[in-house]
Amino acid sequence: MALRAGQALAARAACTAARAGCRRRKLLSAFMVDIPAHITGVVWKIECAVGDPVAEGDVVVVLESMKMEMPVESEDAGTVAEIRCEEGQAVHEGDTLVVLG
């Protein structure tokens, strides 16, 4: 099926926009790192504050699940840009708890 000239231009523009959006997401993801909850539970303690430097392996949040304390460690180094949870808050596996910038 052949595309008309107008359809081809529209398809090319959509493809270019999609590539540009993908590049922007990659660029942002290179600077922002989400630290997710690895288990469903309750935020027992937040071990960091916005602006704190974090090294790989540092505990940023402690979750309580089934009466056990489960530390959530950073997989990357960076600076805490956002804290998206509060102590006592219920969270689900995969929820973003902390964002590093």
Residue, then its C-alpha position, 0 to 999 in steps of 0.5 A: m500500500a503506497l502512501r500519498a505525499g501528505q501521508a508520508l510527511a505526516a508519518r515522517a513528522a510523527c516518527t521524528a517527534a517520537r524519536a525526540g520524545c524518546r531522547r528526552r526520556k533517556l536524557l531525563s532518566a540519566f539524571m533522575v533515578d527512582i528508588p521503588a519499594h521492593i515489597t508491599g508494606v508500611v513506611w516505618k522510617i525515612e533515612c534520608a532528606v531532600g538534598d542528602p548525598v546517597a551512595e550505592g547501597d545506602v538505606v534510604v527507607v525502611l519498610e515494615s511488612m509482616k512484622m519485619e523491617m525491610p531496608v530499601e537500598s539505593e542501587d545508584a549514587g546521587t542526591v535525594a531530589e524528592i521523597r514521595c512517601e511519609e512515615g506510616q504510609a502504606v505502599h505497594e511493590g513498585d511504588t516510587l519512594v525516593v527520587l535521586g537527581 
